[in-house]
Amino acid sequence: MSSPSKRWWALGLIALAQFIVIMDTSIIGVALPRIQADLGFSPENLSWVFNAYVVAFGGLLLLGGRLSDLLGARRMFAAGWLILLIGSAVAGLADSVAVELSARAVQGAGAALIAPSALTLLMTLFGAEPKELTRALALYGAAAPAGGTAGVFLGGVITEYVSWPWVFHINIPIAALALLVTPALMPAGGTRKGSLDVFGALTVTVGLGGAVYGIVRAPEIGWASGQTWLVLAGAVVALGAFVAIQAARREPLVRLSIFRAPNLAAANVAQLLLGAAWIPMWFFLNLYLQHVLGYSAFPSGAALLPMTILIMVGMVALAPRAIVRFGAKPMVVTGLAVLAVGLGWLALVRPDGSFAVDVLPASLVAALGMSLAFIPSLGTAISSAQPEEGGLASGIVNTSYQVGSALGLAAMTAVASSAGADRLGDLPVLTDGYSAAFVGAGIIAGAGAVTAGLTLRAAKRRQADAAEPVPAG
């Protein structure tokens, strides 16, 4: 196999990795009612089937990026697939709430090794040639939201025609194949001397998990409850300790000065708010399709296929050309604004609505916004760092998106519950709850557009044939 051909096969595996780790956040959506019935989840704790994965994923991504820099991206890429395989096997065999949530956390830990090492490998393979890097990032970028949306469809097919454990077991043959071909396709890379900030990784994971737990539980026990404020205060203390540790260590998990790089912090904020708006959208849209429109598992998943197709076409064909012509900043701002419009449209859903009127047009507008904003904000965050800190930058931007996803879903779950989303027998009130979540997510996307407009630096104009995907300002 020629070297150029091998690189593109390697990119296919990298894109598959991104597709899988994001798919695993969404594939459980359609299966949640059956998981709840079989394993005995309470309604307020059901979201932890999602959050256990995302908190472990987001909390350990920085450690995964550091390990990728120190021990080699290919080694961590393979290790992540192995851990994901083990977690997936256990999750599908789980017979209790505790085992299920523990296995989901193991899956998240595997994803936290895969995601930053995959981005590092991509930059190693394509970083020297800006035009090819643009194409590579487009394919990689399309894999993320496509994986999120396609996961809903696949989850519907599997839940309807096989059984819910296979929403986890589907990872096993894919992970085995990835482990088999990784040594042949991926560059070996080197290792570097350095220490691991395990305590830093622990504090950031505890802090993020505490924040999500406190927000999810607040509607049930009350926002004024001492328990709510104690948990949230503990989360703030843990996150504060993480920052203090990073500032004091000679070899921290995150070198805080990296955020001085032009556009890096702003691009990561954009990714955080993008995840905080997008993930609650598909979560509650899926619930609306099933609980209000009465769709079963397969039709519910199929209903989101148009979004998947538009996202893939938009990211591969539209976004790279638009970035070259208009620059990264206008694309991020426009994409988030369009996403906000789509979410505002979805907020108009009716208890006696239909897919063609209430779901399809608004979801396509939202998908267009995601396809415009994701790649430029992702590429800006990665390209703003020094090459030797590619794993760290990849870990930071993946953390931003996953933390935004977890906190956004937790917050919108609280908003939806307070507006009636926990009253399954009352369709008008239930719809009001879902509508409130869409409004909240739309506000987040709108805030992201304003923030990006104020904080991202405009890129200097380059010749179109030499334009990088998302240059720092």
N, C-alpha and C positions, 0 to 999 in steps of 0.2 A: 504494500500500500504506500502510495507516495505521501510525502510529508504534508503537502497542502490538503490532500484528501483526508489524511489522518486527523489533521486539526479540526476539520469540519465534523468528522465523526465524534471527536472528543467534545465539540460544542454540543452535538446532539445529546450526549450523555449529561453534560452540564445542564442543558435546558431541561432534560428529563428529571434531574435531581431537583431543580427549582420547582418544576411542575408538581412533583410528588410531595415535597415538604409543605407546599402551600395547599395542595389538594387535601392533605391530611387534616388541615384545619376545617375544611368544609364538607368532606365526604360523609361525616357523621350527622350532618344536619337533618336529612330526610329520615335517618334511622333512629333519631332521638326518641320518638314516642315508643318504639319497640324496645329500645335499650332501657328506657324508663320502666316499662311494664315488666320486663324480664328480670332486671337487676334490682328494682325497688328504689329508684331515685325519687326523691321528693321534687316537686315542681321548682322550688327555689334553688335546688342544688344541681339541677339538670345541666345548667350552662357550664358546670365544671368539667363535663366531658370535653367541652371545647377549651375551657380555660386552663385545665391541667396541662394540656399540650402546649398552649401558647405561652403560659407563664414560664414553663421550663425552657421552651424554645427561646423566648425573648431574654430570659434571665441569664442563660448560659451562652448566648451568642458571642458576647465579648470574650469569654474564656475560649470559645471555639476559634475565634479569630486570632487570639494570642497563640494558641496551640498550633494553628496553621502556620504562623510566622516562625515559630521556634522549631517545630518538629517536621515541618514539610506539609504542603497542602495535599499532596497525593495521599500521604499516610493518613491524614485526618479525614479526608474524603472517604477512604475505604472504611476507617473505623466508624464513621458516622452511619454508613450503610449497614454495618454489622449490628450496631446498637438499635437502629430503627427496625431491623428484621426481628430482633429478639423482642422488642417492645410490642411490635405488631402481632407476633404470635401469641403473646400473653394476653393482649387486649381482646383478641378474638375468642380466647378460651376462658375469659374471666367469668366468675359465677357470683361476684359480689361487687358492691360499690367501691370498696377499698381497693380491690385488685384492679378493677377497671381504671380507676383514677391513677393508680401507681403505674400501670402499664402505659397510659397516655403520657405521663410525665417522662417515662423512659423513651417513648417515641420522640417527645420534644427534645430530649437531650441528644438523641441521634441527629435530629434535624439541625440542632445548634452546631454540630460539627460539620455537617454537610454544606450548609448554606454559605458560610464565609470562605471555606476552602474552595467551593465551586467558583465563586467570584474571583478568588485569587488565581485559580487555574485559568479562568477565562482571560484575565488581564495578562497572564504570562504567555498565553498562546497568541493573543491578538493585539496586545497593547502597543506594539511597535509600529503598527500600520493603522492610522486613524480611520481610513475608509472601511477597512475590514472590521475594526473595532466597533464602528457604528452598526454594521450589519449584525455582528455577534451580540451586541447589547440589545438590539431590537428583538432578536430571536429569544434571548434570555429573558428580556423584560416581558415579552408576550406570554412566556411560560408561567409567570407568577399569577396574574389575575385570571388567566385561562385555567390554570390548575384550580384556583379557588371556585370558579363558576362551574367548570366541568366536574369538580368533585360532587357538587349537588346532583348533577345528572347521573353520574356513575353510582352515587349513593342510592338514588332512586331505583335504578335498574337492579342493583344488587339486593336491596331491601325487598323489592317487589317480587323478584323472580328467584332469588337464592335464599340468603338469610343474612341478618345484620352482622354476624361475626366476620363475614367476608369483606365488609368495608375496611377492616383491618388486615385480614389475611391477603388481600390483593397486593399488599406491599412485599410479601415474602418472595414470590418469584422475581419481581422487579429488582429487589435488593440483591438477590442471589446473582442475577445477570450482571448488575452493576459491579459487584465484587469480582466477578469473573473477568470482565473486560477492562477494568480500571488500570491494571498494571501495563497493559498493552497500549492504551490510548493516551494516558496522562503523563505529562513530563514529571520526572522524578523530583526535581527541585532540590533545594539544599536545606540544611538545618542551621540554626543559629544558637549560640549560647545565651542563656538568660534564665530567669526564675519565673515561676508561676505565682500569681497573686490569688491563691485559693480563697483567702478570707475576703478579698474584694468581690470575687464571684459569688460567695455565699451571701454577703450583705446585700448586693444588688438583687439577687434572686429572692431573698426574704422580703426585701422592700417592695419589689414589684408584686409578689404574691400577696403580701399583706394589703396593698392598695386595692388590688382587684377583689380580694375577699371582702374587705370592708365595704366597698361600693356595692357589690352584689348582695350582701346581706342586709344593707341598710334599709331597703323597703320593707323587709320582713320584721326587723326588730326596732326600726325607727331611726331616723337621722339624728334625733336628739339623744339617743341612747348612749349611756356611758361606754357600753361595749363597742359601739360603732366608732366613737371618737378615740377610744383606747387603741383599737386596731389600726386606725388611720394614723394616729400619732406614732405608733410603733413603726409603721411603714416609713413615715417621714424620717424618723430617727435612723432607721437602717439605711435609707438612701443617703442621708447626711453623712453617716459613718463611711459609706462607700466613697463619697467625694473626698472626705478627709483622708482616707487611706490612699486614694489615688494621688493626692497632693503630697503625701509624706513619703511614699515609697520611691526608691531609686528606679525600680523596674515595675511600674504599675500595670494593672490590667489595661487601663486607658490613660495614655499620656494626655493630661488635660489641655496642654498647649496645642494639641492637634486641632482643637476647635478654633484656633486663631487663623487657620488656613482659610483663605477667601472662599466664601460660599458653603463651606462644609457644614457649619452649624445650621445655616438657613435651609440647605437642602435636606438635612435630616429632620428639621421641624416640618418641612413639607411632607416628607414620607410618613412621619408620625401622624399628622392630621389626615393624610390620605387613607392610611389604614384605619384610623378611628372613625372615618365616615363610611368607607367601603364595606368593611366586615359587618357592622350592624345592619347595613342595607340588605345584603344577601341573607343574613340570619333571619331577619323579620319578614323579608319578602317570601322566603320559603315557608314560614309559619302562616303567613296570610294565605298563600296558595293552598295549604293543607287544611287549616282550621276554619277559614272563612269561605273560600271558594270550593272547598270539599274535594280537592285533588288527592288522589292516592299517591304513593311514593314515586312510581315511574312517571306519571304525567307532571308531577311537581318538578322533578328533575329536568324533564324534557322542556318544560316551559322556560327554563333559563338558558337553553342552548343558543337562542339568538344573541344573547349577551356575549356568550363565549366566542361565537364566530366573529362578532363585531370587534371585540377586544383583540383577537388575534390578527385580524386584517388591519385594524387601526395601528397596532404596535409594529407590525412588520412592514406595512406598506405606507402608512400615512405619517406616523410620528417621526421617523428618521428624516424624511424629506422636509417636514415642517420645521424640524430643529435646524437643519441646514439653512433654510430660508429665513426663519424668523428669530432663531436663537432659543436657548434653553429657558430663560426667564419668562418670556411671553407664553411659551407652551405650558409651563407649570401653572402660571396664573390662570390662563384660559381653561386648562383642563380641570382645575379645582372649581372654577366658577361654573363650568358646564355640569360637573358632577353635582354641585349644589342645586342647580336648576332641575336636574333629573330627580333628585331626592325630594325637592319641593313638590314636584309633580306627583311623585309616588305618595306623598302625604295626603293626596286627595282620594285615596282608595275608599271604596264604599262597601258596606256589609252585603249589598246585593250586586256587587260589581262583576266584571268579567275580565278575562285575561287580555282580550283584544283592546279593551278601552282603558282599564285601570293599571295594567302591568306592562304590556309590551312596549308602547311608545316611551313611557317614562324610563323603563329599564334600559332601553337602547340609548337614550340621552345620557343616562348615568354611565353606561359602559363607554360611550364616546369620551366623556370627561376623564375616566380612568385611563383610557388608552393614550390620551394626549399628555397627561401629567406624570405618569409613572416613570417612563424611560428618562426624560430629562432630569427629573429630580434624583433618580437613582444614579445616573451617570455623573451628574455634578458632584454628588457626595463622594463617589469613588475617585474621580479624577482630581479632586481637590487635595488628596493626601499624597505624600511622598511614596514612590514605588515600594520601598522597603517596608512600608506600613500598610500594604494592600490588604493583608488579612485583617488588621485592626479596623481599617476603614470599612471593609465589607461587613465585619461584625457589627460596627456601629450602625450602619444604615439598615441592616437587617433587624437589629435590635429596635431601631426607631419604628420601623413598620410594624413589627410584632407587638411591641409595647403599646403603640397606638391602637392596634387591633384589640388587644386585651382590655385596655382601659376604656376604649370607645364602646365595646360591647357591654362591659360591665355597667358603664354609665347609662347607655341606652336601654339596657335591661331594667335598670332602676326606674328610668323615666317611663318606659312602657308599662311596667307593673303598677306604678302609681296612677297611671291613666286607665287601667283596666285590662291589661293584657293577660292577667292571670285568671280572668273570668271566662273560661272556655265555653260555657253554655250560653252566653249572652253575646250574640254576634255584633250588634252595634257598639257595645262597650269594648269588646275585644278589638274591633277594628279601630276604635279611637286610640287604644293603647298602641297598636302597631303604627298608626298615623303619627302619634307623638314621637315614636322612635325615629321615623323618617324625617320629621321636622328637626329633631335634635341632630341627627347625622348631617342634614343639610346645612344647619348652622355651623357645624364643625368644618364642613367643606368650604363654606363661604369665608369663615375665619382663616382657613388655610390659604385661600386665594389672596386675601388682603395681606396676610403676613408675608407670603412669598413676594407680593408686589413691593412691600416695604423693605424687605431684608435681602433678597437676592440681588446680586450685582449683575448688571447687564454685561453680556459677553462682548468682547471686541469682535468686530466683523472680520471674517476670514474668507478666503476664496472657497467657493462651494466645493470644489474638488479636493480640498485639503481640510475640510472642516472636521473637527473632532466632535464626538457625539454630544458632549455637554461640557464645554471648556469652563474653567474657573474664570471669574471676572477679572 
